[in-house]
């Protein structure tokens, strides 16, 4: 594997000349009193979104930086976008609210951070002098929407002449995947050490300036990237804490269209890099075994292997339910179904939305839905969204639990129902049918209509038969 280091001296120089303009003749003034502030940035050897093997950086279209301003004791980052680019030189322009001046309220330090983001200040915290800022690293980056960028965290502190020198806040790994057959991929990274990869990271400014990135758990230890594939290749940059042996990742590359896993690897040891070092890792996925996507079952069920399955209706306007599956053990009936996200209501004002019926039959009785010939004994009803978030929520007897996830434009649900609660579940087999409609609740008032958005199995087809152990 080829290794290279970007020389630290090359990475230490990025001069930014900045001037504040408030005169209407020179810069446009917005009617609300805000004004335009322009920074001219030069990066002879360091800054920016991609780099060559020789370590050369250039500004690219779409680059944005965050610059700190204050109004009295109120501190706020404003976003500046590159308005003109000439290789290693660029002009950045931002619209500043009236009353705000560049620099921190505490000591006037003129902070600039790259890339722009939801960065924050910690001046009022007990350790605020040591950790004055938080640097926000998004948990999910979608290059297909935002455009590609290395997004390696950097900072600058302007001097009295408003000259800035951008420097690195850590190190990074560059993952290059080749021989990919998919057109769009998702790259997932999870750190096995205590060091975080995403979220709000403390920026230390004593004994050096760098991102702390320590003591994380849960989502802050993960990163997700989405990228189109060009000529079989996709590239991702993962920023990490420098020096410390902090990076021991579990990585996986998936086909973003199908969710199938193309490549996976778990690091067995933690590694550390020097500050400013970008370590390339090149991986060919040629010949890799593709693992089909599987729902992360709470009950250790491989739903790809479940054979009791029915496709949903394909009629226009009634095709919201994609599929219906079911299996059982001695205790529970387990039901899996997928619903098109676009078929569900998307309104934050709805307390509950999209009412559904799961019709459970054993071949007896006279109750029927108009959509199927098979009679049912029990109607297990539930809402599919709660406060505009997917959730199978109900108050039926025997409801054991639910989980859901979004995949390939569908909301996938897994539901467990106690067999002991329903007489039809005491036999050797059952029939299942499902529909969902356009009812919703605002406050305590039911609204909408019972018109269905989907059926599974398709209308007027045989019910799904499920064998019970």
C-alpha positions, 0 to 999 in steps of 0.5 A: 500500500502506498503511503504519503504524508502532506508536509506539515510546513505545507499545511501551515500556510493559508493566508486570508485577507479580510475587510469589513464593508458597511458602506452601501456604495461598496457593498449591498445593504439588505433592507433589514439592516444586515450587511455583506462581509467579504473575505479573500482567502489564499491557500498556497499548499493546504486548504481544501476539499481534495488533494493530490498525491503531492499534497496540493489543495485547492478551493472548489466551487461550493466551499463554505466556511463559518466565521465567528461574530459577536453582538455584545455578549452574543456570539454567532457563526455566520456562513461564508460561501466561495463567490470566486475561485482561482485555484488556491485563492478564493473570495468568500462572502457572507451576509451578517446581521446588523449589530454583529462584529467579527471576533469573539465577545470574550477576547476578540479572537477571530475564529474561522472554521472549515467546513461551515456547519452548526458550530458553537461556542462554549465561552460560558462553560467552566472549561470554556477557556480551554475548550472555547468552541464546538466543531460540528461533524455531521453524522450523515453526509450526502455527496449526491446532494451537497457535492463532493468535498474532503471536509477535513476540519481546519481552523484559522485565527485572524490577526490585527490585519484580519489575515488568517492562517488555516491549520488542521484540527486533526488527521484523516483517512482517505478510503478509496473503493474501486471496482464497484458495480453499483451506481450509488453507495453508502459508506458506514463507519463505526469507531470501536474506541471511545473517540467520537467521529461525529456530533459536537466535538470540543475544540481545544485551544490550550497546549495546541489547537485540535479537536478533542473527539473523546468519550463518545457513545452511540450515534457519535461514534458513527459516520455515514456517507452517500456517494455516486460511483464514478467509473467504479470508484467512490472516495470518502474522507474520515476525520479523526483525532491526531496522535492518539491511537483512537481509530479502530473502525468497523466499515461497510460499503452498501449499494444505496439502491438495494441496501445490499452489503458490498464490502465489510471489514472490522479493524483489529487494532487502533491506529493513530496519525500525526496532525495533518496526516491524510492516510490513504486506504485503497480497497478493491471490492472485485470478487467480494461477496454481496450480502443482501440487505436484511431487516435488523430484527429484534427477534433474530428473524432473517426475514429474507428467509421467511417464505410466507410472503405476499406482494402488495396491490399494484393498483394506482393509489392503492399500492402503498403496502409493498409486501407482507410476511409472517412467521411464528414460534410457540409464543408469538406471531411475527409480522413484517411489512413494508410501506412506501414512505411517500404513501404515508402522511407527512404532517407534524400536526398529526398526532397519529396518522394512517390507520391500519388493519391486520385481519387474522383468520382461521377459516371460520366466521362470517366477518370479511373485508370487502377486499378479500374472500377469506373471513377473519376472526380478529382485526388487529388495528394500529397507527403507522405514524406517531407525531409524524415519525414511523411507529406501529402504535396501538392498544390491542391485547397481546401487543408485544412490541415493534421496531421499524427502519427506512430502507430504499424509500420504504418504511419497514415494520416488524411486529410481535403479537402474543399467540395466547391473546387470540383464539385464532392463533392457537391452531396450526395455521392462520390467514393474514390480510392487511390494509392502511388508510387515510385517517389521522388524529389532530389533538383528540379528534379523528379526521381524514377518510377511510379510503385505503392507501394499500393492500396486502395481498392484492385486492381479491387475491387469496389471503396469506397463509401462515403455518403456526408451530 
